[in-house]
Amino acid sequence: MPNSGLDFVEVGQTFTFAKTVGETDITLFAGITGDFSDTHVNEQYMQEKSVIGRRIAHGALTVGYMSTVSTLSIAHIIHKEGLVDFPVSAGYDRVRFLKPVILGDTITTHYTISSVDKDKGRSTAKVEVFNQKKELVAVAEHIMRWAKKLSSAGMAA
């Protein structure tokens, strides 16, 4: 009997991803996005002009780590046999950057399933990002849409 991937998603499930944000992360992300703001790539500027005193990670990079943990949340589901749907990120709501992420910070992203709506074919999760000092640096709500798979009969050519 075919199953929905949502049959394997439960409120309260939590997934975690941790990473130390390093020079390579910032440089590659700046190159990919074109965001070479001095706040990210110019240490002297940040020492002289900023109250933070050090370079900070791109906010969008932090959202990228949120995406990583959302992917981890579905890894145990997507290869199950007989699923009639598959997960697609529908986006992030209420994204807030509460504290700067400084180069060298180790951030831990927690992704906790907060709701499952089989009728609407979606799940939501609370996302929280902490630094190594256990300070909350970013939050969001993630929406995962469970899209129906195309019929294999309709794909024959």
N, C-alpha and C positions, 0 to 999 in steps of 0.2 A: 504494500500500500504506500503510495507516495506521501512524503512528509514535506512540510514547510520547514525551512531553516529556523523559523521562529519557534518551532517545537523544542528547539535546543537552547533557546535564550530565556534566561530566568531573571526576574527582578532580584537585585542584590549581587549578582555575579560581578566580580571585580577583576580587572586585568591591569597589569603594571608594566611600564617601560621606564628604564633609567638610563641616563647618558650624561657624561661630562661634556660640556660644551667647550670645544677647543678652537684653536686658530683655523684649522682646516675647515671646520663646519662653517665658520663665519665667511672665510674667503670663498669657498665654493658656493655658498648660498648667495653671496653678493654677486658672484660671476653669473650664476644662473638667472637671478632676478634683475640684475642691473642696479641694485640698490647699494651704492657705494657711499652712503652717508657717512660723514666723519664720525657719527656716534657709534658706528660699527667697525670702521677700519682705521681710525686715526687716534692712537693712544695719546699723543701729545695734546691734540685738540681737547680730548675729554679731560685730561689733567688740568689744562689751563682754563677751559670755558665751562665745564660742567660741574654741578654739585655732586654728581655720581663719582667723578674722578677716574673712571676706567671705562673702557669700551663695553658696550652692551650687545647682546644678541638681537637679531631682528625679531619682532613680534611674530611675523609670519613663519619664522623658523620654529618658534614655540608651537604654533598651530600645526606645523609639520610633524612635530613629535606627538601631538594629539592624534593626528592621522595614523601614525605608526601604531599607537596603542589600540586604536579602533580596529586596525587590521589584525592585530593579535587577538582581539575579542572574537573574531569570526574564523580564525585559522582552524579551530577544532570542528567547524561545521561545514565549510565550503566543499570538502571532498567526500562528504557522505553520499552514499548511493541513493538514488531515487528522489532527490529533492526536486520540488516543482518550482522553486524560486532561488534567487541568489541575492546577496546583499550588495547594495550600492549606497555610498554616502550621499545623503540628501543635504548635508551641510551642517554648519555650526551656528547656533543661536547664542546670544548673550555672551559673546567672547569678550573677556576683560583681562587686561594686563595690569596686575595689581602692584607688582614690584619689578624692577629691572632684573634681567638675567645677565649676570656678569660673566665674561670669559673666564673659564675655570670652574664655574658653578656646576655641580652635579644636580641635574633636575630629575625628579621622579614624577611621572605622569600616571595618575590613577583614573581608570575608566570604569564607572559603576553603572550597570544597567538600572535605570529608574522606572521604565515602563515598557510593556510589550502590548501591542494592539494588533492582534491577528486579523481583525476585520479590516483595518486600514493598511495592513501589511507593513508595519513599521515598529521599530524599537527606538527608545531614546536612552541616552546615558548622560550622567553627570561626569564632567571631566575636570579634574583638579591637578594642577602642576605645583610641586613644592621644590624648593632648593634644598641643599644639604643642611641648612639650618632649620629645616622644617617650617619655613615661611611659605605661605601660599603666594605664588607669583603670577598665576593665571588660572582662569576658570572658563568653562563653556558648557553648553549643552549640545550633544551630538545627536543627529537624527539619522538612523539607518533605515533605508527603504528596502524592502524585500520584494524585488521585481520578479514577476512570473517569467519562467524560462519559455523561450519559443519552442513550439512543438517540433520535434525532430522530423516528423512526417512533412511538415510545411517547409522544411529546409532542403529536402531532396531536390537535386537538379539533374 
